[in-house]
Amino acid sequence: MPTSYKFIKQFLTPIECDDFISQLPVLDINTAPAIDREKEQVPLDTWYRLELLPTRIELNASHTILSKISESLKKPVSAMDSRMYVIRYQEGEFCVPHVDPTEETIIIQLNSDYTGGDFVYNNKVIPMNKGDAVIFSNIDSVHGVKMLTSGERYSLAMWLKDDK
């Protein structure tokens, strides 16, 4: 299986990551609804659970982040449905290996104060620290997150498409 990806150290600065997390709506885990994407629209700016995956929130795509991605890839890109999402992992949570329904994906690690929760791409652990990003094609790849053993893990994901 190919293992082609682009790793960008400090794609966001630690201050940008902290500011991003601090601006997220407060999460009350007891009121986060379960969403069935096949039956209902995923709401913007509301924490929710998707199937059996960790809690997440969908936000309008950041033009600043999209510009940085386009610059890194040396091609214009946009976000699928003009959205990005943040996933919050708690102890015992993980993400099964999967393929996203888009051309490319970017994952940006927003914090590092947790253990476990390694990002895995095509069965290879990609060590990521706060602010690091990985961009990869979904044509020939599978990605996921190993079980978090302590702390909370926040990552930002955006499904990308070429703007040709």
Phi and psi in radians as a Rosetta constraint file:
Dihedral C 1 N 2 CA 2 C 2 CIRCULARHARMONIC -1.057 0.35
Dihedral N 2 CA 2 C 2 N 3 CIRCULARHARMONIC 2.635 0.35
Dihedral C 2 N 3 CA 3 C 3 CIRCULARHARMONIC -2.233 0.35
Dihedral N 3 CA 3 C 3 N 4 CIRCULARHARMONIC 0.937 0.35
Dihedral C 3 N 4 CA 4 C 4 CIRCULARHARMONIC -1.663 0.35
Dihedral N 4 CA 4 C 4 N 5 CIRCULARHARMONIC 2.126 0.35
Dihedral C 4 N 5 CA 5 C 5 CIRCULARHARMONIC -2.699 0.35
Dihedral N 5 CA 5 C 5 N 6 CIRCULARHARMONIC 2.866 0.35
Dihedral C 5 N 6 CA 6 C 6 CIRCULARHARMONIC -1.994 0.35
Dihedral N 6 CA 6 C 6 N 7 CIRCULARHARMONIC 2.121 0.35
Dihedral C 6 N 7 CA 7 C 7 CIRCULARHARMONIC -1.762 0.35
Dihedral N 7 CA 7 C 7 N 8 CIRCULARHARMONIC 2.283 0.35
Dihedral C 7 N 8 CA 8 C 8 CIRCULARHARMONIC -2.162 0.35
Dihedral N 8 CA 8 C 8 N 9 CIRCULARHARMONIC 1.872 0.35
Dihedral C 8 N 9 CA 9 C 9 CIRCULARHARMONIC -1.230 0.35
Dihedral N 9 CA 9 C 9 N 10 CIRCULARHARMONIC 2.349 0.35
Dihedral C 9 N 10 CA 10 C 10 CIRCULARHARMONIC 0.930 0.35
Dihedral N 10 CA 10 C 10 N 11 CIRCULARHARMONIC 0.801 0.35
Dihedral C 10 N 11 CA 11 C 11 CIRCULARHARMONIC -0.970 0.35
Dihedral N 11 CA 11 C 11 N 12 CIRCULARHARMONIC -0.738 0.35
Dihedral C 11 N 12 CA 12 C 12 CIRCULARHARMONIC -2.020 0.35
Dihedral N 12 CA 12 C 12 N 13 CIRCULARHARMONIC 2.559 0.35
Dihedral C 12 N 13 CA 13 C 13 CIRCULARHARMONIC -1.310 0.35
Dihedral N 13 CA 13 C 13 N 14 CIRCULARHARMONIC 2.787 0.35
Dihedral C 13 N 14 CA 14 C 14 CIRCULARHARMONIC -0.986 0.35
Dihedral N 14 CA 14 C 14 N 15 CIRCULARHARMONIC -0.641 0.35
Dihedral C 14 N 15 CA 15 C 15 CIRCULARHARMONIC -1.161 0.35
Dihedral N 15 CA 15 C 15 N 16 CIRCULARHARMONIC -0.733 0.35
Dihedral C 15 N 16 CA 16 C 16 CIRCULARHARMONIC -1.062 0.35
Dihedral N 16 CA 16 C 16 N 17 CIRCULARHARMONIC -0.706 0.35
Dihedral C 16 N 17 CA 17 C 17 CIRCULARHARMONIC -1.123 0.35
Dihedral N 17 CA 17 C 17 N 18 CIRCULARHARMONIC -0.833 0.35
Dihedral C 17 N 18 CA 18 C 18 CIRCULARHARMONIC -1.057 0.35
Dihedral N 18 CA 18 C 18 N 19 CIRCULARHARMONIC -0.758 0.35
Dihedral C 18 N 19 CA 19 C 19 CIRCULARHARMONIC -1.091 0.35
Dihedral N 19 CA 19 C 19 N 20 CIRCULARHARMONIC -0.723 0.35
Dihedral C 19 N 20 CA 20 C 20 CIRCULARHARMONIC -1.069 0.35
Dihedral N 20 CA 20 C 20 N 21 CIRCULARHARMONIC -0.864 0.35
Dihedral C 20 N 21 CA 21 C 21 CIRCULARHARMONIC -1.088 0.35
Dihedral N 21 CA 21 C 21 N 22 CIRCULARHARMONIC -0.714 0.35
Dihedral C 21 N 22 CA 22 C 22 CIRCULARHARMONIC -1.161 0.35
Dihedral N 22 CA 22 C 22 N 23 CIRCULARHARMONIC -0.380 0.35
Dihedral C 22 N 23 CA 23 C 23 CIRCULARHARMONIC -1.587 0.35
Dihedral N 23 CA 23 C 23 N 24 CIRCULARHARMONIC -0.061 0.35
Dihedral C 23 N 24 CA 24 C 24 CIRCULARHARMONIC -1.240 0.35
Dihedral N 24 CA 24 C 24 N 25 CIRCULARHARMONIC 2.538 0.35
Dihedral C 24 N 25 CA 25 C 25 CIRCULARHARMONIC -1.027 0.35
Dihedral N 25 CA 25 C 25 N 26 CIRCULARHARMONIC 2.610 0.35
Dihedral C 25 N 26 CA 26 C 26 CIRCULARHARMONIC -1.141 0.35
Dihedral N 26 CA 26 C 26 N 27 CIRCULARHARMONIC 2.406 0.35
Dihedral C 26 N 27 CA 27 C 27 CIRCULARHARMONIC -1.758 0.35
Dihedral N 27 CA 27 C 27 N 28 CIRCULARHARMONIC 2.139 0.35
Dihedral C 27 N 28 CA 28 C 28 CIRCULARHARMONIC -1.845 0.35
Dihedral N 28 CA 28 C 28 N 29 CIRCULARHARMONIC 1.784 0.35
Dihedral C 28 N 29 CA 29 C 29 CIRCULARHARMONIC -0.992 0.35
Dihedral N 29 CA 29 C 29 N 30 CIRCULARHARMONIC -0.476 0.35
Dihedral C 29 N 30 CA 30 C 30 CIRCULARHARMONIC -1.326 0.35
Dihedral N 30 CA 30 C 30 N 31 CIRCULARHARMONIC -0.303 0.35
Dihedral C 30 N 31 CA 31 C 31 CIRCULARHARMONIC -1.930 0.35
Dihedral N 31 CA 31 C 31 N 32 CIRCULARHARMONIC 0.046 0.35
Dihedral C 31 N 32 CA 32 C 32 CIRCULARHARMONIC -1.237 0.35
Dihedral N 32 CA 32 C 32 N 33 CIRCULARHARMONIC 1.998 0.35
Dihedral C 32 N 33 CA 33 C 33 CIRCULARHARMONIC -1.268 0.35
Dihedral N 33 CA 33 C 33 N 34 CIRCULARHARMONIC 2.705 0.35
Dihedral C 33 N 34 CA 34 C 34 CIRCULARHARMONIC -1.505 0.35
Dihedral N 34 CA 34 C 34 N 35 CIRCULARHARMONIC 2.345 0.35
Dihedral C 34 N 35 CA 35 C 35 CIRCULARHARMONIC -2.010 0.35
Dihedral N 35 CA 35 C 35 N 36 CIRCULARHARMONIC 2.343 0.35
Dihedral C 35 N 36 CA 36 C 36 CIRCULARHARMONIC -1.879 0.35
Dihedral N 36 CA 36 C 36 N 37 CIRCULARHARMONIC 1.777 0.35
Dihedral C 36 N 37 CA 37 C 37 CIRCULARHARMONIC -0.976 0.35
Dihedral N 37 CA 37 C 37 N 38 CIRCULARHARMONIC -0.477 0.35
Dihedral C 37 N 38 CA 38 C 38 CIRCULARHARMONIC -1.319 0.35
Dihedral N 38 CA 38 C 38 N 39 CIRCULARHARMONIC -0.310 0.35
Dihedral C 38 N 39 CA 39 C 39 CIRCULARHARMONIC -1.959 0.35
Dihedral N 39 CA 39 C 39 N 40 CIRCULARHARMONIC -0.360 0.35
Dihedral C 39 N 40 CA 40 C 40 CIRCULARHARMONIC -2.583 0.35
Dihedral N 40 CA 40 C 40 N 41 CIRCULARHARMONIC 2.717 0.35
Dihedral C 40 N 41 CA 41 C 41 CIRCULARHARMONIC -1.278 0.35
Dihedral N 41 CA 41 C 41 N 42 CIRCULARHARMONIC 2.381 0.35
Dihedral C 41 N 42 CA 42 C 42 CIRCULARHARMONIC -1.312 0.35
Dihedral N 42 CA 42 C 42 N 43 CIRCULARHARMONIC 2.207 0.35
Dihedral C 42 N 43 CA 43 C 43 CIRCULARHARMONIC -1.321 0.35
Dihedral N 43 CA 43 C 43 N 44 CIRCULARHARMONIC 2.576 0.35
Dihedral C 43 N 44 CA 44 C 44 CIRCULARHARMONIC -1.374 0.35
Dihedral N 44 CA 44 C 44 N 45 CIRCULARHARMONIC 2.609 0.35
Dihedral C 44 N 45 CA 45 C 45 CIRCULARHARMONIC 1.050 0.35
Dihedral N 45 CA 45 C 45 N 46 CIRCULARHARMONIC 0.460 0.35
Dihedral C 45 N 46 CA 46 C 46 CIRCULARHARMONIC -2.296 0.35
Dihedral N 46 CA 46 C 46 N 47 CIRCULARHARMONIC 2.178 0.35
Dihedral C 46 N 47 CA 47 C 47 CIRCULARHARMONIC -1.131 0.35
Dihedral N 47 CA 47 C 47 N 48 CIRCULARHARMONIC 2.427 0.35
Dihedral C 47 N 48 CA 48 C 48 CIRCULARHARMONIC -2.661 0.35
Dihedral N 48 CA 48 C 48 N 49 CIRCULARHARMONIC 2.926 0.35
Dihedral C 48 N 49 CA 49 C 49 CIRCULARHARMONIC -1.912 0.35
Dihedral N 49 CA 49 C 49 N 50 CIRCULARHARMONIC 2.448 0.35
Dihedral C 49 N 50 CA 50 C 50 CIRCULARHARMONIC -2.053 0.35
Dihedral N 50 CA 50 C 50 N 51 CIRCULARHARMONIC 2.080 0.35
Dihedral C 50 N 51 CA 51 C 51 CIRCULARHARMONIC 0.847 0.35
Dihedral N 51 CA 51 C 51 N 52 CIRCULARHARMONIC -2.165 0.35
Dihedral C 51 N 52 CA 52 C 52 CIRCULARHARMONIC -1.882 0.35
Dihedral N 52 CA 52 C 52 N 53 CIRCULARHARMONIC 0.371 0.35
Dihedral C 52 N 53 CA 53 C 53 CIRCULARHARMONIC -1.569 0.35
Dihedral N 53 CA 53 C 53 N 54 CIRCULARHARMONIC 2.925 0.35
Dihedral C 53 N 54 CA 54 C 54 CIRCULARHARMONIC -1.049 0.35
Dihedral N 54 CA 54 C 54 N 55 CIRCULARHARMONIC 2.917 0.35
Dihedral C 54 N 55 CA 55 C 55 CIRCULARHARMONIC -1.170 0.35
Dihedral N 55 CA 55 C 55 N 56 CIRCULARHARMONIC 2.486 0.35
Dihedral C 55 N 56 CA 56 C 56 CIRCULARHARMONIC -2.535 0.35
Dihedral N 56 CA 56 C 56 N 57 CIRCULARHARMONIC 2.891 0.35
Dihedral C 56 N 57 CA 57 C 57 CIRCULARHARMONIC -2.410 0.35
Dihedral N 57 CA 57 C 57 N 58 CIRCULARHARMONIC 2.397 0.35
Dihedral C 57 N 58 CA 58 C 58 CIRCULARHARMONIC -1.783 0.35
Dihedral N 58 CA 58 C 58 N 59 CIRCULARHARMONIC 2.392 0.35
Dihedral C 58 N 59 CA 59 C 59 CIRCULARHARMONIC -2.258 0.35
Dihedral N 59 CA 59 C 59 N 60 CIRCULARHARMONIC 2.809 0.35
Dihedral C 59 N 60 CA 60 C 60 CIRCULARHARMONIC -1.096 0.35
Dihedral N 60 CA 60 C 60 N 61 CIRCULARHARMONIC 2.432 0.35
Dihedral C 60 N 61 CA 61 C 61 CIRCULARHARMONIC -1.071 0.35
Dihedral N 61 CA 61 C 61 N 62 CIRCULARHARMONIC 2.422 0.35
Dihedral C 61 N 62 CA 62 C 62 CIRCULARHARMONIC -1.411 0.35
Dihedral N 62 CA 62 C 62 N 63 CIRCULARHARMONIC 2.138 0.35
Dihedral C 62 N 63 CA 63 C 63 CIRCULARHARMONIC -1.138 0.35
Dihedral N 63 CA 63 C 63 N 64 CIRCULARHARMONIC -0.576 0.35
Dihedral C 63 N 64 CA 64 C 64 CIRCULARHARMONIC -1.111 0.35
Dihedral N 64 CA 64 C 64 N 65 CIRCULARHARMONIC -0.825 0.35
Dihedral C 64 N 65 CA 65 C 65 CIRCULARHARMONIC -1.164 0.35
Dihedral N 65 CA 65 C 65 N 66 CIRCULARHARMONIC -0.730 0.35
Dihedral C 65 N 66 CA 66 C 66 CIRCULARHARMONIC -1.058 0.35
Dihedral N 66 CA 66 C 66 N 67 CIRCULARHARMONIC -0.683 0.35
Dihedral C 66 N 67 CA 67 C 67 CIRCULARHARMONIC -1.103 0.35
Dihedral N 67 CA 67 C 67 N 68 CIRCULARHARMONIC -0.742 0.35
Dihedral C 67 N 68 CA 68 C 68 CIRCULARHARMONIC -1.127 0.35
Dihedral N 68 CA 68 C 68 N 69 CIRCULARHARMONIC -0.656 0.35
Dihedral C 68 N 69 CA 69 C 69 CIRCULARHARMONIC -1.155 0.35
Dihedral N 69 CA 69 C 69 N 70 CIRCULARHARMONIC -0.828 0.35
Dihedral C 69 N 70 CA 70 C 70 CIRCULARHARMONIC -1.012 0.35
Dihedral N 70 CA 70 C 70 N 71 CIRCULARHARMONIC -0.715 0.35
Dihedral C 70 N 71 CA 71 C 71 CIRCULARHARMONIC -1.121 0.35
Dihedral N 71 CA 71 C 71 N 72 CIRCULARHARMONIC -0.759 0.35
Dihedral C 71 N 72 CA 72 C 72 CIRCULARHARMONIC -1.143 0.35
Dihedral N 72 CA 72 C 72 N 73 CIRCULARHARMONIC -0.680 0.35
Dihedral C 72 N 73 CA 73 C 73 CIRCULARHARMONIC -1.527 0.35
Dihedral N 73 CA 73 C 73 N 74 CIRCULARHARMONIC -0.185 0.35
Dihedral C 73 N 74 CA 74 C 74 CIRCULARHARMONIC 1.025 0.35
Dihedral N 74 CA 74 C 74 N 75 CIRCULARHARMONIC 0.683 0.35
Dihedral C 74 N 75 CA 75 C 75 CIRCULARHARMONIC -2.798 0.35
Dihedral N 75 CA 75 C 75 N 76 CIRCULARHARMONIC 2.625 0.35
Dihedral C 75 N 76 CA 76 C 76 CIRCULARHARMONIC -1.291 0.35
Dihedral N 76 CA 76 C 76 N 77 CIRCULARHARMONIC 2.344 0.35
Dihedral C 76 N 77 CA 77 C 77 CIRCULARHARMONIC -2.327 0.35
Dihedral N 77 CA 77 C 77 N 78 CIRCULARHARMONIC 2.783 0.35
Dihedral C 77 N 78 CA 78 C 78 CIRCULARHARMONIC -2.340 0.35
Dihedral N 78 CA 78 C 78 N 79 CIRCULARHARMONIC 2.953 0.35
Dihedral C 78 N 79 CA 79 C 79 CIRCULARHARMONIC -1.639 0.35
Dihedral N 79 CA 79 C 79 N 80 CIRCULARHARMONIC 2.378 0.35
Dihedral C 79 N 80 CA 80 C 80 CIRCULARHARMONIC -1.014 0.35
Dihedral N 80 CA 80 C 80 N 81 CIRCULARHARMONIC 2.269 0.35
Dihedral C 80 N 81 CA 81 C 81 CIRCULARHARMONIC 1.029 0.35
Dihedral N 81 CA 81 C 81 N 82 CIRCULARHARMONIC 0.298 0.35
Dihedral C 81 N 82 CA 82 C 82 CIRCULARHARMONIC 0.969 0.35
Dihedral N 82 CA 82 C 82 N 83 CIRCULARHARMONIC 0.593 0.35
Dihedral C 82 N 83 CA 83 C 83 CIRCULARHARMONIC -2.191 0.35
Dihedral N 83 CA 83 C 83 N 84 CIRCULARHARMONIC 2.745 0.35
Dihedral C 83 N 84 CA 84 C 84 CIRCULARHARMONIC -2.354 0.35
Dihedral N 84 CA 84 C 84 N 85 CIRCULARHARMONIC 2.849 0.35
Dihedral C 84 N 85 CA 85 C 85 CIRCULARHARMONIC -2.471 0.35
Dihedral N 85 CA 85 C 85 N 86 CIRCULARHARMONIC 2.681 0.35
Dihedral C 85 N 86 CA 86 C 86 CIRCULARHARMONIC -1.972 0.35
Dihedral N 86 CA 86 C 86 N 87 CIRCULARHARMONIC 2.315 0.35
Dihedral C 86 N 87 CA 87 C 87 CIRCULARHARMONIC -1.932 0.35
Dihedral N 87 CA 87 C 87 N 88 CIRCULARHARMONIC 2.334 0.35
Dihedral C 87 N 88 CA 88 C 88 CIRCULARHARMONIC -1.980 0.35
Dihedral N 88 CA 88 C 88 N 89 CIRCULARHARMONIC 1.999 0.35
Dihedral C 88 N 89 CA 89 C 89 CIRCULARHARMONIC -1.730 0.35
Dihedral N 89 CA 89 C 89 N 90 CIRCULARHARMONIC 2.405 0.35
Dihedral C 89 N 90 CA 90 C 90 CIRCULARHARMONIC -1.996 0.35
Dihedral N 90 CA 90 C 90 N 91 CIRCULARHARMONIC 2.953 0.35
Dihedral C 90 N 91 CA 91 C 91 CIRCULARHARMONIC -0.841 0.35
Dihedral N 91 CA 91 C 91 N 92 CIRCULARHARMONIC 2.289 0.35
Dihedral C 91 N 92 CA 92 C 92 CIRCULARHARMONIC 1.558 0.35
Dihedral N 92 CA 92 C 92 N 93 CIRCULARHARMONIC -0.147 0.35
Dihedral C 92 N 93 CA 93 C 93 CIRCULARHARMONIC -1.642 0.35
Dihedral N 93 CA 93 C 93 N 94 CIRCULARHARMONIC 2.704 0.35
Dihedral C 93 N 94 CA 94 C 94 CIRCULARHARMONIC -2.728 0.35
Dihedral N 94 CA 94 C 94 N 95 CIRCULARHARMONIC 3.072 0.35
Dihedral C 94 N 95 CA 95 C 95 CIRCULARHARMONIC -2.253 0.35
Dihedral N 95 CA 95 C 95 N 96 CIRCULARHARMONIC 2.105 0.35
Dihedral C 95 N 96 CA 96 C 96 CIRCULARHARMONIC -1.109 0.35
Dihedral N 96 CA 96 C 96 N 97 CIRCULARHARMONIC 2.578 0.35
Dihedral C 96 N 97 CA 97 C 97 CIRCULARHARMONIC -1.006 0.35
Dihedral N 97 CA 97 C 97 N 98 CIRCULARHARMONIC 2.369 0.35
Dihedral C 97 N 98 CA 98 C 98 CIRCULARHARMONIC -2.736 0.35
Dihedral N 98 CA 98 C 98 N 99 CIRCULARHARMONIC 3.032 0.35
Dihedral C 98 N 99 CA 99 C 99 CIRCULARHARMONIC -2.088 0.35
Dihedral N 99 CA 99 C 99 N 100 CIRCULARHARMONIC 2.359 0.35
Dihedral C 99 N 100 CA 100 C 100 CIRCULARHARMONIC -1.440 0.35
Dihedral N 100 CA 100 C 100 N 101 CIRCULARHARMONIC 2.656 0.35
Dihedral C 100 N 101 CA 101 C 101 CIRCULARHARMONIC -1.489 0.35
Dihedral N 101 CA 101 C 101 N 102 CIRCULARHARMONIC 0.917 0.35
Dihedral C 101 N 102 CA 102 C 102 CIRCULARHARMONIC -2.687 0.35
Dihedral N 102 CA 102 C 102 N 103 CIRCULARHARMONIC 2.995 0.35
Dihedral C 102 N 103 CA 103 C 103 CIRCULARHARMONIC -1.132 0.35
Dihedral N 103 CA 103 C 103 N 104 CIRCULARHARMONIC -0.908 0.35
Dihedral C 103 N 104 CA 104 C 104 CIRCULARHARMONIC -2.402 0.35
Dihedral N 104 CA 104 C 104 N 105 CIRCULARHARMONIC 2.751 0.35
Dihedral C 104 N 105 CA 105 C 105 CIRCULARHARMONIC -2.263 0.35
Dihedral N 105 CA 105 C 105 N 106 CIRCULARHARMONIC 2.530 0.35
Dihedral C 105 N 106 CA 106 C 106 CIRCULARHARMONIC -2.075 0.35
Dihedral N 106 CA 106 C 106 N 107 CIRCULARHARMONIC 2.379 0.35
Dihedral C 106 N 107 CA 107 C 107 CIRCULARHARMONIC -2.074 0.35
Dihedral N 107 CA 107 C 107 N 108 CIRCULARHARMONIC 2.220 0.35
Dihedral C 107 N 108 CA 108 C 108 CIRCULARHARMONIC -2.070 0.35
Dihedral N 108 CA 108 C 108 N 109 CIRCULARHARMONIC 2.171 0.35
Dihedral C 108 N 109 CA 109 C 109 CIRCULARHARMONIC -1.417 0.35
Dihedral N 109 CA 109 C 109 N 110 CIRCULARHARMONIC 2.155 0.35
Dihedral C 109 N 110 CA 110 C 110 CIRCULARHARMONIC -1.684 0.35
Dihedral N 110 CA 110 C 110 N 111 CIRCULARHARMONIC -0.231 0.35
Dihedral C 110 N 111 CA 111 C 111 CIRCULARHARMONIC -2.667 0.35
Dihedral N 111 CA 111 C 111 N 112 CIRCULARHARMONIC 2.949 0.35
Dihedral C 111 N 112 CA 112 C 112 CIRCULARHARMONIC -2.340 0.35
Dihedral N 112 CA 112 C 112 N 113 CIRCULARHARMONIC 0.062 0.35
Dihedral C 112 N 113 CA 113 C 113 CIRCULARHARMONIC -1.573 0.35
Dihedral N 113 CA 113 C 113 N 114 CIRCULARHARMONIC 1.126 0.35
Dihedral C 113 N 114 CA 114 C 114 CIRCULARHARMONIC -2.712 0.35
Dihedral N 114 CA 114 C 114 N 115 CIRCULARHARMONIC 2.945 0.35
Dihedral C 114 N 115 CA 115 C 115 CIRCULARHARMONIC -2.178 0.35
Dihedral N 115 CA 115 C 115 N 116 CIRCULARHARMONIC 2.710 0.35
Dihedral C 115 N 116 CA 116 C 116 CIRCULARHARMONIC 1.283 0.35
Dihedral N 116 CA 116 C 116 N 117 CIRCULARHARMONIC -2.692 0.35
Dihedral C 116 N 117 CA 117 C 117 CIRCULARHARMONIC 1.117 0.35
Dihedral N 117 CA 117 C 117 N 118 CIRCULARHARMONIC 0.529 0.35
Dihedral C 117 N 118 CA 118 C 118 CIRCULARHARMONIC -1.165 0.35
Dihedral N 118 CA 118 C 118 N 119 CIRCULARHARMONIC 2.449 0.35
Dihedral C 118 N 119 CA 119 C 119 CIRCULARHARMONIC -1.377 0.35
Dihedral N 119 CA 119 C 119 N 120 CIRCULARHARMONIC 2.301 0.35
Dihedral C 119 N 120 CA 120 C 120 CIRCULARHARMONIC -2.127 0.35
Dihedral N 120 CA 120 C 120 N 121 CIRCULARHARMONIC 2.276 0.35
Dihedral C 120 N 121 CA 121 C 121 CIRCULARHARMONIC -2.208 0.35
Dihedral N 121 CA 121 C 121 N 122 CIRCULARHARMONIC 2.072 0.35
Dihedral C 121 N 122 CA 122 C 122 CIRCULARHARMONIC 0.836 0.35
Dihedral N 122 CA 122 C 122 N 123 CIRCULARHARMONIC 0.879 0.35
Dihedral C 122 N 123 CA 123 C 123 CIRCULARHARMONIC 1.144 0.35
Dihedral N 123 CA 123 C 123 N 124 CIRCULARHARMONIC 0.238 0.35
Dihedral C 123 N 124 CA 124 C 124 CIRCULARHARMONIC -2.023 0.35
Dihedral N 124 CA 124 C 124 N 125 CIRCULARHARMONIC 2.249 0.35
Dihedral C 124 N 125 CA 125 C 125 CIRCULARHARMONIC -1.269 0.35
Dihedral N 125 CA 125 C 125 N 126 CIRCULARHARMONIC 2.243 0.35
Dihedral C 125 N 126 CA 126 C 126 CIRCULARHARMONIC -1.880 0.35
Dihedral N 126 CA 126 C 126 N 127 CIRCULARHARMONIC 1.816 0.35
Dihedral C 126 N 127 CA 127 C 127 CIRCULARHARMONIC -1.108 0.35
Dihedral N 127 CA 127 C 127 N 128 CIRCULARHARMONIC 2.220 0.35
Dihedral C 127 N 128 CA 128 C 128 CIRCULARHARMONIC -2.274 0.35
Dihedral N 128 CA 128 C 128 N 129 CIRCULARHARMONIC 2.367 0.35
Dihedral C 128 N 129 CA 129 C 129 CIRCULARHARMONIC -1.929 0.35
Dihedral N 129 CA 129 C 129 N 130 CIRCULARHARMONIC 2.994 0.35
Dihedral C 129 N 130 CA 130 C 130 CIRCULARHARMONIC -0.879 0.35
Dihedral N 130 CA 130 C 130 N 131 CIRCULARHARMONIC 2.174 0.35
Dihedral C 130 N 131 CA 131 C 131 CIRCULARHARMONIC 1.619 0.35
Dihedral N 131 CA 131 C 131 N 132 CIRCULARHARMONIC -0.264 0.35
Dihedral C 131 N 132 CA 132 C 132 CIRCULARHARMONIC -1.288 0.35
Dihedral N 132 CA 132 C 132 N 133 CIRCULARHARMONIC 2.671 0.35
Dihedral C 132 N 133 CA 133 C 133 CIRCULARHARMONIC -2.372 0.35
Dihedral N 133 CA 133 C 133 N 134 CIRCULARHARMONIC 2.679 0.35
Dihedral C 133 N 134 CA 134 C 134 CIRCULARHARMONIC -2.324 0.35
Dihedral N 134 CA 134 C 134 N 135 CIRCULARHARMONIC 2.304 0.35
Dihedral C 134 N 135 CA 135 C 135 CIRCULARHARMONIC -2.063 0.35
Dihedral N 135 CA 135 C 135 N 136 CIRCULARHARMONIC 2.326 0.35
Dihedral C 135 N 136 CA 136 C 136 CIRCULARHARMONIC -2.606 0.35
Dihedral N 136 CA 136 C 136 N 137 CIRCULARHARMONIC 2.750 0.35
Dihedral C 136 N 137 CA 137 C 137 CIRCULARHARMONIC -1.438 0.35
Dihedral N 137 CA 137 C 137 N 138 CIRCULARHARMONIC 2.529 0.35
Dihedral C 137 N 138 CA 138 C 138 CIRCULARHARMONIC -1.658 0.35
Dihedral N 138 CA 138 C 138 N 139 CIRCULARHARMONIC 0.087 0.35
Dihedral C 138 N 139 CA 139 C 139 CIRCULARHARMONIC -1.185 0.35
Dihedral N 139 CA 139 C 139 N 140 CIRCULARHARMONIC -0.759 0.35
Dihedral C 139 N 140 CA 140 C 140 CIRCULARHARMONIC -2.346 0.35
Dihedral N 140 CA 140 C 140 N 141 CIRCULARHARMONIC 0.645 0.35
Dihedral C 140 N 141 CA 141 C 141 CIRCULARHARMONIC -2.462 0.35
Dihedral N 141 CA 141 C 141 N 142 CIRCULARHARMONIC 2.733 0.35
Dihedral C 141 N 142 CA 142 C 142 CIRCULARHARMONIC -2.284 0.35
Dihedral N 142 CA 142 C 142 N 143 CIRCULARHARMONIC 2.425 0.35
Dihedral C 142 N 143 CA 143 C 143 CIRCULARHARMONIC -2.434 0.35
Dihedral N 143 CA 143 C 143 N 144 CIRCULARHARMONIC 2.793 0.35
Dihedral C 143 N 144 CA 144 C 144 CIRCULARHARMONIC -2.964 0.35
Dihedral N 144 CA 144 C 144 N 145 CIRCULARHARMONIC -3.008 0.35
Dihedral C 144 N 145 CA 145 C 145 CIRCULARHARMONIC -2.353 0.35
Dihedral N 145 CA 145 C 145 N 146 CIRCULARHARMONIC 2.261 0.35
Dihedral C 145 N 146 CA 146 C 146 CIRCULARHARMONIC -1.226 0.35
Dihedral N 146 CA 146 C 146 N 147 CIRCULARHARMONIC 2.880 0.35
Dihedral C 146 N 147 CA 147 C 147 CIRCULARHARMONIC -1.043 0.35
Dihedral N 147 CA 147 C 147 N 148 CIRCULARHARMONIC 2.349 0.35
Dihedral C 147 N 148 CA 148 C 148 CIRCULARHARMONIC -1.385 0.35
Dihedral N 148 CA 148 C 148 N 149 CIRCULARHARMONIC 2.267 0.35
Dihedral C 148 N 149 CA 149 C 149 CIRCULARHARMONIC -1.762 0.35
Dihedral N 149 CA 149 C 149 N 150 CIRCULARHARMONIC -0.384 0.35
Dihedral C 149 N 150 CA 150 C 150 CIRCULARHARMONIC -2.833 0.35
Dihedral N 150 CA 150 C 150 N 151 CIRCULARHARMONIC 2.713 0.35
Dihedral C 150 N 151 CA 151 C 151 CIRCULARHARMONIC 1.438 0.35
Dihedral N 151 CA 151 C 151 N 152 CIRCULARHARMONIC -2.850 0.35
Dihedral C 151 N 152 CA 152 C 152 CIRCULARHARMONIC -2.221 0.35
Dihedral N 152 CA 152 C 152 N 153 CIRCULARHARMONIC 2.461 0.35
Dihedral C 152 N 153 CA 153 C 153 CIRCULARHARMONIC -2.056 0.35
Dihedral N 153 CA 153 C 153 N 154 CIRCULARHARMONIC 2.216 0.35
Dihedral C 153 N 154 CA 154 C 154 CIRCULARHARMONIC -2.032 0.35
Dihedral N 154 CA 154 C 154 N 155 CIRCULARHARMONIC 2.232 0.35
Dihedral C 154 N 155 CA 155 C 155 CIRCULARHARMONIC -2.363 0.35
Dihedral N 155 CA 155 C 155 N 156 CIRCULARHARMONIC 2.595 0.35
Dihedral C 155 N 156 CA 156 C 156 CIRCULARHARMONIC -1.849 0.35
Dihedral N 156 CA 156 C 156 N 157 CIRCULARHARMONIC 2.321 0.35
Dihedral C 156 N 157 CA 157 C 157 CIRCULARHARMONIC -2.205 0.35
Dihedral N 157 CA 157 C 157 N 158 CIRCULARHARMONIC 2.537 0.35
Dihedral C 157 N 158 CA 158 C 158 CIRCULARHARMONIC -2.463 0.35
Dihedral N 158 CA 158 C 158 N 159 CIRCULARHARMONIC 2.289 0.35
Dihedral C 158 N 159 CA 159 C 159 CIRCULARHARMONIC -1.555 0.35
Dihedral N 159 CA 159 C 159 N 160 CIRCULARHARMONIC 2.205 0.35
Dihedral C 159 N 160 CA 160 C 160 CIRCULARHARMONIC -1.886 0.35
Dihedral N 160 CA 160 C 160 N 161 CIRCULARHARMONIC 2.652 0.35
Dihedral C 160 N 161 CA 161 C 161 CIRCULARHARMONIC -2.440 0.35
Dihedral N 161 CA 161 C 161 N 162 CIRCULARHARMONIC 2.578 0.35
Dihedral C 161 N 162 CA 162 C 162 CIRCULARHARMONIC -1.172 0.35
Dihedral N 162 CA 162 C 162 N 163 CIRCULARHARMONIC 2.456 0.35
Dihedral C 162 N 163 CA 163 C 163 CIRCULARHARMONIC -1.833 0.35
Dihedral N 163 CA 163 C 163 N 164 CIRCULARHARMONIC 1.321 0.35
